[in-house]
Amino acid sequence: MSTTLLIAIVAMTVALISYSLGVWGEKRSGTIKPIHLGAFWFGLACDTAGTEMMRRIAEAGGGPSGFGLHAALGALALVLMAVHAVWATVTYVRRNPQALRTFHRFSLSVWTLWLVPFFSGLVLANLR
């Protein structure tokens, strides 16, 4: 296993942990707190870094080329994570009590959709 692949796997795993802690911590607390925002942004950064490393590995190693289903889902997940982090930050800054209490619904939806490309990547990697 190459060092780049190992770092990419660690980055993606840290993204899963950070993003999950942020989403479920927010749900449990019933509101958005700065710690949740940090977890969302850090998870996004780790996922972006891991995804880019995986893309480079696939490109250099003759892996899957083009924009297949997994790549499309991964790109969508990154966009949703970015929208989620921005929207969470705006919601927190605006301090609307209703929005703060109900934001977890959006968080859970994005997190659930994000899991699809995360786990499909694991499955695809183990099929090779």
C-alpha positions as CSV (number, residue, x, y, z in Angstrom):
1,M,0.0,0.0,0.0
2,S,1.4,3.4,-1.0
3,T,1.9,6.2,1.5
4,T,-0.5,8.4,-0.5
5,L,-3.2,5.8,-0.3
6,L,-2.7,5.3,3.4
7,I,-2.9,9.1,4.0
8,A,-6.0,9.3,1.8
9,I,-7.7,6.4,3.8
10,V,-6.9,8.1,7.1
11,A,-8.2,11.5,5.8
12,M,-11.5,9.9,4.6
13,T,-11.8,8.0,7.9
14,V,-11.2,11.2,9.9
15,A,-13.8,12.9,7.8
16,L,-16.3,10.2,8.6
17,I,-15.6,10.5,12.3
18,S,-15.5,14.3,12.4
19,Y,-18.6,14.7,10.3
20,S,-20.5,12.1,12.2
21,L,-19.6,13.6,15.6
22,G,-20.7,17.0,14.4
23,V,-24.0,15.8,12.9
24,W,-25.0,13.5,15.8
25,G,-23.7,16.0,18.4
26,E,-25.8,18.7,17.0
27,K,-28.9,16.4,17.0
28,R,-28.2,15.3,20.5
29,S,-27.8,18.9,21.8
30,G,-30.8,20.2,19.9
31,T,-28.9,23.1,18.5
32,I,-25.8,24.1,16.6
33,K,-22.7,24.9,18.7
34,P,-19.3,26.1,17.6
35,I,-17.9,22.6,18.2
36,H,-20.4,21.3,15.6
37,L,-19.4,23.9,13.1
38,G,-15.7,23.0,13.6
39,A,-16.6,19.3,13.1
40,F,-18.5,20.1,9.9
41,W,-15.7,22.3,8.4
42,F,-12.9,19.9,9.5
43,G,-14.8,16.9,8.1
44,L,-15.2,18.8,4.8
45,A,-11.5,19.6,4.7
46,C,-10.5,16.0,5.4
47,D,-13.0,14.6,2.9
48,T,-11.8,17.1,0.2
49,A,-8.1,16.2,0.8
50,G,-8.8,12.4,0.8
51,T,-11.0,12.6,-2.3
52,E,-8.3,14.6,-4.2
53,M,-5.6,12.1,-3.2
54,M,-7.8,9.2,-4.3
55,R,-8.5,10.9,-7.6
56,R,-4.8,11.4,-8.2
57,I,-4.0,7.8,-7.3
58,A,-6.7,6.5,-9.7
59,E,-5.5,8.9,-12.5
60,A,-1.8,7.9,-12.1
61,G,-2.4,4.2,-11.6
62,G,-4.7,3.6,-14.5
63,G,-7.7,3.4,-12.2
64,P,-11.2,4.1,-13.3
65,S,-11.3,7.0,-15.7
66,G,-14.0,9.4,-16.5
67,F,-16.8,10.6,-14.4
68,G,-18.6,7.4,-13.3
69,L,-21.3,7.0,-10.7
70,H,-19.0,6.8,-7.7
71,A,-17.2,10.0,-8.9
72,A,-20.5,11.8,-9.5
73,L,-21.8,10.8,-6.1
74,G,-18.6,11.8,-4.4
75,A,-18.7,15.2,-6.1
76,L,-22.3,15.7,-5.1
77,A,-21.4,14.7,-1.5
78,L,-18.6,17.3,-1.4
79,V,-20.9,20.0,-2.7
80,L,-23.6,19.0,-0.2
81,M,-21.1,19.0,2.7
82,A,-19.9,22.5,1.6
83,V,-23.5,23.8,1.4
84,H,-24.2,22.2,4.8
85,A,-21.2,23.8,6.5
86,V,-22.0,27.2,5.1
87,W,-25.7,27.0,5.9
88,A,-24.9,25.8,9.4
89,T,-22.5,28.7,9.9
90,V,-25.1,31.2,8.6
91,T,-27.8,29.6,10.8
92,Y,-25.5,29.8,13.9
93,V,-24.6,33.5,13.2
94,R,-28.2,34.5,12.7
95,R,-29.3,32.9,16.0
96,N,-32.8,32.1,14.8
97,P,-34.1,29.8,17.6
98,Q,-36.4,27.8,15.3
99,A,-33.7,27.3,12.7
100,L,-31.2,26.3,15.3
101,R,-33.6,23.7,16.7
102,T,-34.6,22.2,13.3
103,F,-31.3,22.4,11.4
104,H,-30.4,18.8,12.4
105,R,-33.0,17.5,9.9
106,F,-30.9,18.9,7.1
107,S,-27.7,17.7,8.8
108,L,-29.0,14.1,9.0
109,S,-30.1,14.2,5.4
110,V,-26.7,15.4,4.1
111,W,-24.9,13.0,6.3
112,T,-26.9,10.0,5.1
113,L,-26.4,11.0,1.5
114,W,-22.7,11.4,2.2
115,L,-22.4,7.9,3.4
116,V,-23.4,6.5,0.0
117,P,-20.2,7.5,-1.8
118,F,-18.1,6.8,1.3
119,F,-19.2,3.2,1.5
120,S,-19.5,2.7,-2.2
121,G,-15.8,3.6,-2.4
122,L,-15.0,0.9,0.2
123,V,-17.0,-1.7,-1.8
124,L,-15.5,-0.7,-5.1
125,A,-12.0,-0.8,-3.7
126,N,-12.5,-4.3,-2.3
127,L,-13.9,-5.6,-5.6
128,R,-10.7,-5.0,-7.5
